[in-house]
Every structure is written in C-alpha cells, then in structure tokens.
C-alpha cells in the first residue's frame, strides 16, 4: 500500500493489531485437486500464505466441501473426499511448520497469531460425509472439524438446502435434530449458511449453543435464498451467534444474481466447450468451466466494491448490535470478488471502510475475529 494518507496508515496499524479470522474459504479443494503450494504467492485464486501475511489474516477456516453431484450425498466416495481435504489442510502445518499451525480452539488461534504464524482450522460444508451415521459427527470432530452446515446447495433426507426445490419444504427430521444435539455435546459449531428457511428455524429451536452463519448476508438488502431475513438474524443473535458476511457479489449486490443468470445463458457454449476439451476427470472439467466463468464474469458483470460488504455489516449491527457480526469470504469458492477485495491481501481495505464509517478500533476487533473467538469459547465450554 503506497502513497497512503495518514488515516490509511492508522487503519493499517489498527487492522494488524486485530486477530482476523475468516470463517470460510474453499482452498482445501485446490490443495487436493490442483496440488497448489499455499506457501508460495500464487498468480491466481484468492488465498495463499504470502498474501495472507500481507493482508493481516491470522486464522483461516478451510471448508471441507463434498460436491454431492460428483461424490454423492453419502457413502464411501463422500467420506473419502472429505478425508482427503482434511489430510491436505493438516499437511500445510506438516510441510510448512514455520508458517502454518493447525488449530481447534480460540486459545490456539490467539497463541498462533501471537507467534506470527497462520492458524488453519476446518469446517464441514454440508453433512454429506457423515453418511447419515451419528457416530461420524464425533469422528470428524476428532479429526479437527469445528463447524458443520447440515446441507450445502443440495438437500439431504435429514436437512433442507436453500439451493433446491426440495429444500423449500424440508427442515430437520429427527436424525437432523439428533445431529445438532450431538454437535452441541461435542462443542462443534452449527452453521446455517446454505440451509433452507425451515432448516434454519429447526436449528435455532434445537441448538442449546450459539448458532453461526459462516458465509451469508442480509436478505433485506440482497433478496436471494442464501441470505438471512431480519427475523433470522435476530433469532441467530439471540442464541449468542454471529453472522459472518460473505464477500461474493451475488449475495451482497442487489440485482447481481439476475444479471449473472443472463450472463450464464450467454456464455453457456464456451463454458461447455471448455468442459469438453478438458481431458481430466469430472473435478477438472468443473475447474475448466469455472475458469471460463471467472473470465467472463469479470468482463460482463457490474463491479462491486468492499463498501457493499460493509452495508451488510451495518445492517446487522443496526439490527442486533456489534457482537453478532464477522467475516466469511468464500474465497476460492466463487468466480467473482469485489474489485477492491480481490484476495486476502486486500483485507485492510475492509478495515479502512469500517473506520471510515465510524466504527471504533474495538468494533473492528470484534468484526474481524473477536466475536467468533467468543463464540468458539462459548461452544467449546462443555461445563455450561
């Protein structure tokens, strides 16, 4: 950051003093499918250790995501896919102990941040890998997973998703409620990002611990099913939980989703061509399709700025107070990002915008990570 005015320099020092915790990035799939070296600066993607240090990131929750259409909604393939990603995240610390350390608690994050290293944590995005067996919730907890969202964009028999038709009428069944209670018992946070409205309400009515949204935004601003209504935000806050605001333009910019659908129709042929020309497996064909989407979205869709993320933060703060908001980028899981938050290196721009709007240093500390550290401590304290 060159040619800074004095306030920008001050905002950078405030940013670096905070413990910054990003609740959701999809980089674990890159580790498995592309064999990337996260210790090197990469020319693509949104996250690596070099840019994390530049951007003042201290702790990253890696999403352990099983794509149901490729690996199933359960069974050996889904389990193996999750287990490979977990091994890859743990491998960061094994290969680069001077840079990365795995963490499972708030105390771990504080200690690792103080040492100047990056903390690597994990959450399951969708409950596909638990294979409808309650004992597998504890299995993944013991492997280091510290949150789980019951469903991603595809509903399960026991939990509805916001991303399909079935989810519109599906909440948690008895097994789903049992899963939530088991997560409470273990000290694993329950994540409502991606679940259907009915599943959301079943979760907040079943959980006896704070509930979180790891990467969501406000439906009052951007009316998409993935976002939370004001009533949902209030209910989540009443549990003591935190809404971690996503950076993806589709979920933060009004009207962007409709424009994206139009662009998707226009680019269907080159996207399909890229898939057909890719000689690799189904995963690599998806990577080829996503590369075309990334390039075309950048050319054809309206630019979105970090200020829009702060609009959603403002909305949550006005509704429920400063203690219930955080950040969940969805980096490496999206094909478009804000123009001034293109990677983790640009995180100081978020702090600068927060300070510009009148948030105090203490407020910034809470938004960047303090609120989630509090929730982690509360959920992991079994004596309550």
Buried (B, 14 or more C-beta within 10 A) or exposed (E): EEEEEEEBEBBBEBBEEBBBBBBBBBBBBBBBBBEBBBBEEBEEBBBBBBBBBBBBBBBBBBBBBBBBEBBBBBEEBBBEBBBBBBBBBBBBBEEBEEBBBBBBBBEBBBBBBEEEBBBBBBBBBBBBBBBBEEEBBBBBBEBBBBBBBBBBBBBBEBBBBBBBEBBBEBBBBEBBBBBBBBBBBBBBBBBBBBBBBBBBBBBBEBBEBBBBBBBBBBBBBBEBBBBBBBEBBEBBBEBBBBBBBBBBBBBBBEEBBEBBEEBEEEBEEBBEEBBEEBEEEEBBBBBBBBBBBBBBBEEEBEEBBBBBBBBBBBBBBEBBEBBBBBBBBBBBBBBBBBBBBBBBBBBBBBBBBBBEBEBEBEBBBBBBBBBBBBBBEBBBEEEE
